[in-house]
Amino acid sequence: MKKIIIDADPGIDDSLAIILANNLEEYEILGISLVSGNVHIEKGRKNILRLSKFLKRDFKIYMGSEAPLSKEFINAEDTHGEDGLGETYLDFDEKEVDGDAIDFLINEARKGNLTIFALGPLTNIARALKKDRDAFLDTRIIIMGGNFKSHGNMSPVAEFNFYVDPDAADYVIKNAPRKVEIMPLDVTKKFVLTPSILSYMKRLNLDMGNFMEKITNFYMDFHWEYEKIIGSVINDPLTILLERKPELFRGRNFNAECITDGPARGMLMVDEMDFLKRDKNIILYEDLDLYLVWKYFIESITKAEVDEKVLGDILWK
């Protein structure tokens, strides 16, 4: 089994990514390391407990950074709701946390052959690299963050995770021992959970579909109000799908950095034309096979077989 850690700020789309990872038999989830982002880590902790109750799975929980490296903390409760799960305020059973996120990341990385899915601001990852960079020599880091050729969702040029802690994003990009892999907003914007897709998923697995509907209603209302999208962009599951089905994504190697201050704060500056003649330090994904990604996602989440004609009709009509 592949050993993974999910570093997250749950968050609706984080929660969907965790559900997806939980349903994949190929994964051994070593734990969830929490970072403040969409919500503060204490709210994130409660949301992991809510997922544990729904999935009947006891996740190990590690508490990480409450605030960015140097910037003032900004949350996304306008997007995810005051509780981070669409203001559903679902029940959960309390339990003690399992430890400190930074030590957990380092200790597991030292063992080798680890994949970290970084779904929130990169504060925990940066702090871990600062403390023991060599521990991560055999660690693959897949990040949801940044944007390349699209506008941002926090500013004209910046995506939320990179905007919240640009210093951490820049540090991780420049200092990770292996090239980090970035799933940017350009790609995730194409992955929209529509009412039609959700309705089909409910037909395949009513319990899972009802849970997803419950936590995404608020998210869909937000996307309609601010972006006039009928549905919700679910960014984070694409990192999991990339690891499982790399043939469904197209990426290239670039040199990049994250702008830390000023009007372009949080911008992922990508040297596409190689002006700076620097070593390529990221793998940046630019496109996906939307139909096959949806097929794999739906089948993995619902544990049911997709009717290809039905899915095609939903996606292309």
C-alpha positions in Angstrom: 0.0 0.0 0.0 1.1 3.6 -0.7 1.8 5.6 2.5 0.2 9.0 2.3 -0.3 12.0 4.6 -3.0 14.6 3.8 -2.0 18.1 5.0 -5.3 20.0 4.9 -7.5 22.9 6.1 -10.9 21.2 5.8 -12.9 22.8 4.1 -15.5 21.3 1.8 -13.3 20.3 -1.1 -10.6 19.0 1.4 -13.2 16.8 2.9 -14.2 15.4 -0.5 -10.5 14.7 -1.2 -10.2 12.9 2.2 -13.3 10.8 1.4 -11.8 9.9 -2.0 -8.5 8.9 -0.4 -10.3 6.9 2.2 -12.2 4.9 -0.4 -9.0 3.9 -2.3 -7.7 0.5 -1.2 -4.2 1.4 -2.5 -3.7 4.0 0.2 -2.6 3.8 3.8 -3.5 7.1 5.3 -0.9 7.7 8.0 -2.7 10.7 9.3 -4.2 14.2 8.6 -2.0 17.1 9.5 -4.0 20.3 10.0 -3.1 23.8 8.9 -5.2 27.0 9.2 -6.6 28.1 5.9 -10.2 27.7 4.9 -10.8 27.5 8.6 -8.7 27.6 11.7 -7.1 24.3 12.7 -9.5 23.8 15.6 -12.5 23.9 13.2 -10.6 21.7 10.9 -10.1 19.2 13.7 -13.8 19.0 14.3 -14.4 18.5 10.6 -12.0 15.5 10.5 -14.0 14.1 13.5 -17.2 14.6 11.5 -15.7 12.8 8.5 -14.6 10.0 10.9 -18.1 9.6 12.1 -19.6 9.5 8.7 -17.0 7.2 7.2 -16.7 5.1 10.4 -13.0 5.6 10.2 -10.7 6.7 13.0 -8.2 9.2 11.4 -5.1 10.1 13.2 -5.1 13.9 13.7 -2.0 16.1 14.0 -2.3 19.8 14.9 -0.1 22.2 12.8 0.2 25.9 12.1 -2.5 28.2 13.5 -1.3 31.1 11.3 1.0 31.8 8.3 4.7 32.2 8.6 4.6 36.0 8.8 1.3 37.2 7.4 -2.0 37.8 9.3 -4.3 34.8 9.0 -7.2 35.0 6.5 -9.9 32.3 6.4 -12.4 31.3 3.7 -15.5 30.9 5.8 -17.4 33.0 3.3 -16.8 30.1 0.9 -17.0 27.1 3.1 -19.3 28.3 5.9 -18.6 29.3 9.5 -18.0 25.6 10.4 -16.0 24.9 7.2 -18.6 22.3 6.1 -21.3 24.4 4.6 -22.8 25.4 8.0 -24.1 21.9 8.5 -22.8 21.7 12.1 -22.8 17.9 11.9 -22.3 15.8 15.1 -19.0 14.3 16.0 -17.4 12.3 18.7 -14.5 13.9 20.6 -11.1 12.3 20.8 -7.6 13.4 21.7 -5.3 14.6 18.9 -2.4 12.4 18.1 0.4 14.9 18.1 2.2 17.8 16.5 2.0 18.0 12.7 5.5 19.2 12.0 7.1 16.4 13.9 4.7 13.9 12.4 5.6 15.1 8.8 9.3 14.8 9.5 9.2 11.5 11.3 7.1 9.8 8.5 9.2 11.4 5.8 12.4 10.0 7.3 11.1 6.5 6.7 11.0 7.1 3.0 8.6 6.4 0.2 6.0 8.9 1.3 3.5 11.0 -0.6 2.1 14.2 0.9 -1.0 15.8 -0.5 -0.8 19.5 0.5 -4.4 20.9 0.2 -4.1 24.1 2.2 -1.6 26.9 2.7 1.9 25.4 2.8 2.8 26.6 6.3 3.3 23.1 7.8 5.3 21.9 4.9 7.6 25.0 5.0 8.1 24.6 8.7 9.0 21.0 8.4 11.4 21.6 5.6 13.1 24.4 7.6 13.5 22.0 10.5 14.8 19.0 8.6 15.0 19.3 4.8 16.9 16.1 4.4 14.1 14.1 5.9 12.1 14.8 2.6 14.6 13.4 0.1 12.3 10.5 -0.7 9.0 12.4 -0.3 6.6 13.3 -3.2 4.7 16.5 -2.5 1.6 17.2 -4.5 0.1 20.6 -4.0 -3.2 22.2 -4.8 -2.4 25.8 -5.1 -1.4 28.7 -7.4 -2.6 29.6 -10.8 -0.8 29.9 -14.1 -2.7 31.4 -17.0 -6.1 32.0 -15.3 -7.1 34.7 -12.9 -7.0 34.0 -9.2 -9.7 33.6 -6.6 -8.2 36.0 -4.1 -6.8 38.7 -6.4 -6.4 39.1 -10.2 -3.3 36.9 -9.9 -3.5 34.8 -6.8 -5.1 31.6 -5.7 -6.2 31.3 -2.0 -3.7 28.8 -0.6 -0.7 30.7 -2.0 -2.2 34.1 -1.1 -2.8 33.1 2.6 0.9 32.1 3.1 3.0 33.2 0.1 6.2 33.0 2.2 5.5 29.3 2.8 4.6 28.6 -0.8 7.8 30.3 -2.0 9.9 28.5 0.5 8.5 25.1 -0.4 8.8 25.6 -4.1 12.5 26.7 -3.8 13.6 24.3 -1.1 11.9 20.9 -1.4 14.5 18.3 -2.3 12.3 16.9 -5.1 10.3 19.0 -7.6 7.0 19.7 -6.1 4.0 19.0 -8.2 1.3 21.7 -8.5 -2.3 21.3 -9.4 -3.3 24.9 -10.1 -6.6 26.8 -10.3 -6.4 26.7 -14.1 -7.1 23.0 -14.0 -9.3 22.7 -11.0 -11.7 25.3 -12.3 -12.7 22.8 -15.0 -13.8 20.3 -12.3 -17.2 21.6 -11.4 -19.6 19.4 -9.3 -22.9 20.3 -10.9 -26.4 19.5 -9.6 -26.8 17.0 -12.4 -23.5 15.1 -11.5 -24.5 15.2 -7.8 -28.0 13.8 -8.6 -26.4 11.0 -10.6 -24.1 10.2 -7.7 -27.1 10.0 -5.4 -28.6 7.4 -7.8 -25.4 5.3 -7.4 -24.9 5.7 -3.7 -27.7 7.5 -1.8 -25.9 7.8 1.6 -22.7 9.3 0.0 -24.7 11.5 -2.4 -26.8 12.9 0.4 -23.7 13.7 2.5 -22.1 15.4 -0.4 -25.2 17.4 -1.2 -25.5 18.4 2.5 -21.9 19.8 2.7 -21.8 21.3 -0.9 -25.1 23.3 -0.9 -23.5 26.3 0.8 -20.5 26.0 -1.6 -22.8 25.9 -4.6 -24.7 29.0 -3.4 -21.3 30.8 -3.0 -20.2 29.9 -6.5 -23.5 31.1 -8.0 -23.4 34.4 -6.1 -19.8 35.3 -6.9 -19.0 33.5 -10.1 -22.4 32.7 -11.7 -21.4 29.0 -11.8 -24.2 26.5 -11.4 -22.3 24.0 -9.3 -19.1 24.1 -7.2 -15.4 23.9 -8.1 -14.0 21.0 -6.1 -10.2 21.7 -6.3 -8.6 19.3 -3.9 -9.7 15.9 -5.1 -7.7 16.4 -8.3 -4.4 16.0 -6.4 -5.5 12.5 -5.3 -6.8 11.7 -8.8 -3.5 12.8 -10.3 -1.5 10.4 -8.1 -3.8 7.5 -9.0 -4.3 8.3 -12.7 -1.3 10.4 -13.9 -2.1 9.5 -17.6 -5.2 11.6 -17.3 -3.3 14.8 -16.7 -0.8 16.8 -18.7 2.0 18.8 -17.1 5.4 20.4 -17.7 8.5 21.3 -15.8 9.2 24.9 -15.1 11.1 27.2 -12.8 8.8 29.2 -10.6 8.5 31.2 -7.4 5.7 32.8 -5.4 5.5 36.5 -5.0 5.4 37.3 -1.3 4.3 40.9 -1.1 2.7 43.8 -2.9 -0.3 43.8 -5.3 0.9 40.5 -6.8 1.1 38.7 -3.4 0.5 35.0 -3.8 1.1 35.0 -7.6 2.8 31.9 -8.9 5.4 33.4 -11.3 6.2 30.8 -13.9 9.2 31.2 -16.2 7.5 29.5 -19.2 9.9 31.0 -21.7 13.0 30.3 -19.6 14.1 33.9 -19.4 15.9 33.4 -16.1 17.8 30.3 -17.1 17.2 28.7 -13.7 16.8 25.0 -12.8 13.3 23.8 -13.2 11.8 23.3 -9.7 8.2 22.4 -10.2 6.0 20.1 -12.3 2.9 22.2 -13.2 -0.2 20.6 -14.5 -2.1 22.3 -17.3 -4.9 20.1 -18.5 -6.9 16.9 -17.8 -9.1 14.4 -19.5 -12.3 15.7 -17.9 -14.5 12.8 -18.8 -12.2 10.0 -17.5 -11.3 12.0 -14.4 -15.0 12.4 -13.5 -15.6 8.7 -14.2 -12.8 7.6 -11.9 -13.9 10.1 -9.2 -17.5 9.0 -9.2 -16.7 5.3 -9.2 -14.2 5.7 -6.4 -16.5 7.9 -4.3 -19.7 5.9 -4.8 -18.1 2.4 -5.2 -20.5 1.8 -8.1 -20.0 1.4 -11.9 -20.6 4.5 -14.0 -22.8 4.2 -17.1 -20.6 5.9 -19.7 -23.5 7.1 -21.8 -25.2 8.7 -18.8 -22.1 10.4 -17.7 -21.4 11.6 -21.2 -24.9 13.1 -21.5 -24.5 14.9 -18.2 -21.1 16.4 -19.0 -21.6 17.4 -22.6 -25.3 18.4 -22.9 
